[in-house]
Amino acid sequence: MKSFPCWYFCAAFLVAGYTVFLTPPSRQTASAASPSTARVVLSPQHLAAVNRQRRIYVNNDAGIDAVAMGPKETPITPAEWVAARLSAFTQPGSQVDTVGWCLDEGNIAAYPSDLIPELQYPTLLRWRNNGVDIAQRIVEESHRHQLEVFWEHRLNGADREADVQTPAHPPLKVQHPDWLLQDGWWKPGLWNFAVPEVRRHKVAVLREVARRYNLDGINLDFGRHPPFLPKGQQWEHRDALTRFVRQVREMLQKVARDRARPLLLSVRLADTLPGCHFDGLDVETWVQLNLIDMIVIGTRSTEVDLPGFRRITRGTHVKLYPCIDQHHSPDGYHAVKNPAFLRGLAANWWHQGADGIATFNFWNELPDAAARIGTSGPLYEGSSVHAQAYREIGDRDLLKSLDKWFVVARRYGGGFYDRQGNRWEDYANLNHEAPLPLPVGRDPAWGRVYVADDLEAAAKHLQSLELRLLFSKATGPRHLEVKFNGVQLRPSLVKSGWWVLPLSPQQTAVGENLLTLRRVNVPPPLPALSLEKVEVHATYQPRQP
């Protein structure tokens, strides 16, 4: 930000500055004393809150738009803005039970703060000068609509000036460059959570939010943005993040006792356990010690390691919510307009043991409301695809009779993280381990397709069933062979790199299906060819009214 009142610098000193004189120089060493191994004791009331119905959990990024959270002042009122932001969640038939509100990047506040500077968007300033705390309004209105409310906190947010383009330099980062990671991709600097002062500062910021608002929980967003620990040493420094998560848990437990109502702790993580380890997140320990209640798995992922997370949470109270992002999207699946894509994704995750479905960066406004705040998302037959998803993907029984695409994950994509080009240093947000693209040569190439539906049992209700394959270049059936669960298939259509291969329900299995491909009758030298997309399209007969 450009300037800050004197109260901010006093607060910054109180939160963090004095600790400089109390902390030994070795504060960042990985050999520091191990964190406490005591399990947090959770009350019956807390466990009951964890077990609330959470069919769909929405991480609602409302921190930037054209009318309130941006550089231009507009006449929109707080009531109009909040109603628009809630519109897809309050529509008839909505299955959204929980909304995590993300109003800022974690270092410059969208709310009145005694600890960090406040956003300077003109419309937001007008509301604030008129006595409106927009965060308070959001919490109140969400509760009025019977929605559970979480606060989304980005641990290493990319804060910007009021023009929403220029990277902001929060004063605490300017004052303490030694608290930041070296050579971070975000040039104003990313916090180094190996530094105790950073952890204390973050806990203080979260304490202020937890005390100020009547929240149901807080989500620590580890997807925004790694790294959190010195690069190349994250797993060695994992105890630092475990200390931090414990500090947050203990702080929230105290706030909960003071207000006599539970306050839950959720975390959003990479899509696999080894990927979490890459960034120094010892999730197994967090679960064992009751440090967390919920795990939102993945960012822009179409496949996540639900079996792995289920293994470490089995027999515990911790709930699992696999997550799909439709702005920073999986490669080749940005803002998909056909609702069958999200249905297939959700059906697979329900079948794999999810406790609910999480979404991130969806367009969460109905079309009329979206027009009022200057947003626009994908439409299907004139209606919002994401609003439709909120009426469908939280009900696994309803999904059974709806058209679906079962897709195989692709590597990379998803916007700025991949554009950085640093695939060696980063894991989260990149889908490194996804199976596609898959090189195809003379030696058979193998892959798996997950299909949640029992298509054989539903055969009489199916209208069509197809395997669709997209290749990097056109190739004909004389030069390529395909098997599905060991049964050789032939395409009914080959066009623009796509193969469409009819399937019978009897050729499919519930869960994982094996796909095999090989090149044949191609003289040397063998030109490169890769399998780019794999989709099983299940189209059901229209339901009778």
N, C-alpha and C positions, 0 to 999 in steps of 0.2 A: 504494500500500500504506500501511498505518497507521504502521508503524515499521520501522526497518532497523538492523542491527548496525553498529558503527563500521567494520568491515572494508569494508563497501560504499562508504562515503564516501571511504575511502582509495583504493579501486580506481577509483572514479569520477574522483578527482583524477588518478590515474596515467594513466588512459586518455585523459582529455579536458581536465581543468582546466588543466594547465600550458601547453597549446597556446594558451590565451587570450593569453598574454604574447608569443607568437611570431608571431601572425597579424595582418597589417595590417588596418586598418578596412575596406579595399575588398574583403574576401574574397568577397562575394556578387556582385560585378559580373560581368555577362555578358561583358565584354571581357577577362577574365583570359586568361593565356597558354593557347594551345590544348593539348589533351592529346597525349600521344605518339602518333605514327602508326606505330610499329614493330609489325610483326606478331608475335604470340606463336608461338614454335616449339613444335610438338606432337610428342611422341615416337611411334614406331610402337605402343608399348604403350598410349599414351593413345588413339590413333585406333582401336585394336582394341577398347578399352573403349567408345568412342562407338558402335561398330558392333554392340554386343551386341544380341541379340533383345530387343525391347521392344514386344510386341504390345499390351499394355494397361499404361498408366502411371496409377496411382491416387494422387491427392493426398488422403491420408486425414486429415481433420480430426478428431483424437481429443482435442482440447483441452477439451471440455466434455461431461460426461455425468452421469448420476444417481448413480453409485457411487464414482467415483475422482476425476474432474476436476470437482468441484463442492462446494457448501457443506456437505454432510452426510457425516459419517463412516460408513462401512459396513464390514462384515467381509470384503469381497472381497479375495482375495489377488492379488499381482502376476501369478502364473502364470495364474489364472483370467481376469484382465482382459486380459492379452496374448493368451491363446488365443482369447478372444471377438473381440478386435479383428482377429485374423488369420483368422477362420473362413471368410470368403468367398473369401479368397485361396488357402487351402490345401485347399479342397474338391476332390474328384475332377473332372477336366476343366477346372480353372481355367486361363485364358489370361493371367492377370496375371503379368507378369514383373518389374515395378518398383513399389515403394510409396514414395511420399514422405510421411514422417511429419510432421504438423503438430501439435505438442504445446502450443504457446503462441503468443502474439501478437508475440513478438520482443523485448519489453522487460522482461518478468518471466518468469524461466526455469522450465521444468518439469524442470530438471536442476541438479545442483550447479554453481554459478557463482561465480567470483571477481570478476566484472565487473558483473553486474546482480542485482537482488533476485530471490528465488525465490517461486514460487507457494505460497500458504498453504492450499491445500485440505486438509482434515483427513485424508482417507484417504491422499493423497499424502505428507503429513507423516509419518504413521505408517510408511509404507513407507521413507521416507528415514531416519527415526530407527532403523529396523531394518537399515539398511545397504543398502537397495535403491535403485539408480539406475534408474528405470523406462525412461529413454531407452536405457541400456545393454542392458537386458533386451530391449527392442524390436528393437534392432539385431541382437543375438545370435540371437533367435528367428527373425527374418526371414531372416537368412543361413542358419540351420539348415534352413529350408524352401526354400532356393535362390532367394530373392527378392533382387533388386537393391534397395539401400536409399539413398534420398535424404533429406536434411533440408530441410524446407520452412521458409523464413524469410520472414515477412511484414515488408516494409520499413517500413510504417507501420501497425502492428497496433493494434487497438482493445482494449487491455489493460483488465481489470476486476479489482475486488477479489474476495476469496474468495466473496462472495455472488453472483458472476457477473452482477450487475446494475449495481453502482456503478462508473462509470469510474475507473480507477486513475490516480494521478499519480506516475509514476516520478520519483525524486529528481533525476535529471539534467535532466529537463524542467523541474522546479521551479527548479533552480539556474540554468538557462540558457534563459530564455524567448526570448532573441534567436536561439536555434538552431531555433526553431519557425516554421512558416508563420503568417502573419497570417490571422485569420478562417477558420481551418479548421473543417470540419464536426464533427470530433471535438474536443470542447471542452478536454480536457486538452492538446491540441496535437498536430499532425503534424510530423514531422521535415522540415526544409528541407535537402535534399541539395546545395544551392548553398553551404552552409556547410562548409568543410573539416573542422572538428571533428566534425561529424555523420558524415561519411564515414569518418573514422578510427575513431570509436567503433563504427560498424556493422561495419567490417572486423575490429576487435578481438573483437567478440562472435562473429562467424562463425569467426575463427581458433580461439577457445576450443573451439567445437563441433567443428571439423574435427580438432583435435588430440586431443580427448577420445574421439571415437568412430570406429569402423572403418567409416566411410561410403563409399559408392560415388560419391556426388555431393551437391551442394547446389543447391537451386532458389531463386532470388530471385523472390519472388512480387510482381510489380508490379501485380497485381490487388487487393492488400490494402495500403494503400488509397490511391489517388491523391487529391490531388496530392502530388508529391514536390518540386516546385519552385514558386517564386512564381507565383500564379495569373495567367493572362493573359500570362505571359512564359516559359512552359515551354520552348518550342522555342528561344528565345534563350539559355536556360541549359543546352541539351542537353549541352554539353561536361562539365558537372559530373557528370552521370550516367554519361557515358562514362568519365571518370576513375574513378568509383566501381567500375564493372564491371571495369575494368582492375586496380584495386587488389585486388579480390576474386580475380580470375583469377590474378594473380601470387602472392598469398598462398596460394591452393590449390595452385599449382604447387610452391611451396616445401614445403608440407606433404607433397605427393605424393612429392617427391624424398626427404624425410626418412624416409618410411615405405616407399619403394620400391614404390609402387602408385598407379595413376592416381586422380585425384579430379576428377570431371566438374563442369561448371557449366552449369546449365539456367536459363532465365528463363521466367516466365509473363507474357504480354503481352495487350494488347487484341486484338480480333479482326481488325483491319485495320492496314496499315502507316500510313496517314494518322492513324488513331486513336492509334497509338503516338507519332507526331510531336506530337499534341495535348498529350501529357503529357511531352514532352521526351525521348523514348526514341529515340535514333538507331540503330535496329536494324541498318540497312545497314552502318554503320561497325563495330558490334560483330562482325558476320559477317565483314567484310573483314579485320579485324585479328585474327581467331581468338580473340576474347575470350570466346566462348560455344560450347557444344557442342550444345545442344538448345533448341528453342523450343516451349513449350506455348502454344497459340494460343487465346485467347478465355476467357471465363468462363461466363456463362449463355447461350451462343450455340448456335443450331442451324445457322447458316451462318457460316463464317469465310473470310477471303481467302487460302485455300490457294494459288491461283495466284500471288498477289502475293508471298507468303513463299517459294514455290518459286522464283520468278524471282530473288530476291536471294540464295538459298542454292545455286542450281544450280552444280555444279562444286566445292562446298565439302564439308566433313565434317559440317555442321550438320544435325541431324535435326528433323523437324516432327511435333508431336503436337497436333492439334485437340482442344479440351476442351469438355465439357458439364457443367453444374452442375444438380443436381436438387433442391437445397434453395432457394438463391436462383435460381429457375428462370426460363427464358424465359416471357414473359407467355402464359398460357393452357396451359402445358405443365409444371406443377409435379408432380413425383413421379408421372409417368404410369404407370398400372398395366398397360398393355398392352405386352408386350416388343417388338411390331412397331415402336414409336416409336424405340427406341434402335437397333434393327437398321437401319432406314432411314437414320438419322443416320450410323451407322458405315459403311454401304455407300457412301453418298455421299462420305464423307471418304476412304475407301480409294480410290475411283475417281478422286478429285481429286489423289491423290499423297501421302497421309499416310504417314509411316513407322510409325505406330501410333496408337492411340486413347487419349486421356486423359480421366479422369473426376475430378470434384470434388464433394464433399459428397454422395456416394452413401451409402446405408445399407449399410455394408460388413460386416455380421454376418449369419450365418444366423439364422433365427427363434429357435431355442433360445438361442443365444449372445446375441442381441439382448435377449431377455427378462432375461437375467442382468445386463446392464448398463443396462437401462432405455431402450433405443432401439427404434424400430419404423419400418420402411419400407414402401413399397408392395408388396402381394402380388398375384400372379396365380395363380388356381386353388390358393391356399393356400401358394404358394412365393414366395420373395423374387425380385422382378423384377430387382433389381440383381445378386444372386448368379447368376441365370440369364444376365444380360448378360455376366458375366465368363466364362461358358462358350461365348459365341457371338461377341461383337463383335470379338474379336481374330483371327478366322479368316475372311478374305474369301471363301474358297471355300465354307465351310460356310454363310455368309450367303446365298449365291446362291439356295438352295432354300427359304429361310425367309420367312414372311409379313413384310411391311414396310409402314410408313407413310413416305412421302416428304413432308415438311412444308415449308412456306415460313415464313421467320422473321418474328416479330412484334417491334415496337419495345417497349422499356421492360419493366416487370415486374421480378422478381428481388429483391423485398424492400426493405431499408432505403435503398438508393441512390436508388431512384425515389421513395420516400416523402419524401426530403429536398426533392424538388421543384426541385432546382437543375440543370435540364437544360442550362442555358447554360454552366455552369462545368465540367461533367464529361463525359467520353466513355466511358471504360471502364465495363463492367458495365451499360450501358443500351441497347445495340443500336440506337443512334440511326439507323443507315442501313438498317435492315431495311425491306422493302417494304410490310409490312402494319402497320396497316390501310390500305387503298387506297380513296380515294373513287371512286365509280362514278357517272357522269353520262351525258348523251347522247353526248358525245364518247368514243370508245373508251378504256378503261383497259387498260394492258398490264402483264403480269407474267411471271415465269419460274418454272418448277418443275423442280428438278433430280431426275432419276431415274437412279440408277446401274445398275439392272438392264436387261439386254437382254431386254425383255419379248416382243418379237416372236420371238426365238430360243427363248424359254422358253414359248411360247404353249400347247403341248400339256400343260404341267405346271401351268398356271394354273387355279385354280378360279373366281376372279372378279377383276375389275379395275375400280376406280371412282375417279372424281374427286369429291371432297367439298368443298363450298364453304359457308362460314358467313357470313351477312350480318348487319349490325347490326339489321335489322328484317325481318319477313316480307315477301316479295315473290314474286309468281307468275311463271311462265314467259311470260305474255302481256306482261309489262313489262320483261323482261330477257333478253338474248341472250348466249350463251357460245360461244367458240371455243377449241379446243385444237389447237395447231399448224395453225391455219387451218381446222380442220374444225368445223362447228357441231354442238353437242351439245344434247340435251334431257334434262331431269331425269326419272328414274324415280320419284323421291320428293322431296317438299318438305315439311319438317316442322320446326317450332321454329327457323326461320331457316336450317336446313341444306338444301342441295340435294345430292342424290346423282345423279351423272351416269355411266351406264355408259360405259366406254372399251373399245375393242378394242386388242389389242397392236399392231396395225399403225398405230394413230393416235399411238403414242408414239415418242420418240427416246431414245437413250442419251445422258445428259447433260442439257442444258438444253432445256426444252419451253416453248413460248410460249402464254400464256393471255391471252385478250382478252375483255372484257366491255363491254356498253353498255346503257343504259336506252332503252326504246322504249315508245311508246303511253302516255306519262305526260303528262297535261296540266299546263301551268304553273299555279302555281309548283312547281318540281321539289323534292320533299322530299329531305333529305340521306339518302344510303345509302352504306355502306362495306362493302367485302369484309374480313372479319375473320380468316378462316382458309382456308388452301388445303392440301388433303392428297390425295395419290394413294395409295390402298390396294391393294396387290398381295397377294392371297391365293392360296397355292399348294396344290395337292393334297397330302394327307398323304403323308409319305414311307413307303415300304414298309420294314418291319423287316428 
